[in-house]
Amino acid sequence: MPKRLPPSAISTNIDFNADGIQHGFLKLPYSSDQSAWGAVMIPITVVKNGDGQTALLTGGNHGDEYEGIISLQKLCTKLKPKQIKGRVIIIPMMNHPAVEAGSRVSPIDGGNMNRAFPGHPQGSVTEQIADYFNRVLIPMCDTALDIHSGGKTLDILPYAAAHRLPDKLQELRCWEGARLFGAPYYFYIEEMDQLRSMTQR
Ligand SMILES: [Zn+2]
């Protein structure tokens, strides 16, 4: 029998079941030279209006990919409960330490968030964040959109991508989602080590 994982150290001031709009944080204790009892604080906004499906929108998986970070921050200030049915969870800066540093990977542990899944509750800071997404947030959602861009090392065209997945029905739904996103291009993408990415959950 697989060993049961301990609970995540991440806590939140968000009530995921409350209607309305909430701006809060995910708080991961992190003791460092800068703060002995410090924490990594990841902003989160939840908009809910009654029953319905849940969408999870994320940016800042890589800290130098600013387009998703900025667009989701704008959405956090604009989206109103009356505009939706169900729930939208928005996290513009998944890897907040990397976003603060303007770098692809975390300056704390060198962690690449999109190569850290499924993560571990007793792993590095990046692995602990990935674990929280994997075991808490992703199971809550029906749809997940993780926004990436070129960062410092790539120059890419606007596109929406779906991944090849073991669950072919899920793969087809992702393909349909990529088509409906409305970007000029959409396609399947096969990454070299996508098994450790968020999109394989
Ligand atoms: Zn990225």
Boltz pocket constraint, residues with backbone or C-beta under 6 A from the ligand:
constraints:
  - pocket:
      binder: B
      contacts: [[A, 61], [A, 62], [A, 65], [A, 114], [A, 147], [A, 148], [A, 149]]
      max_distance: 6.0
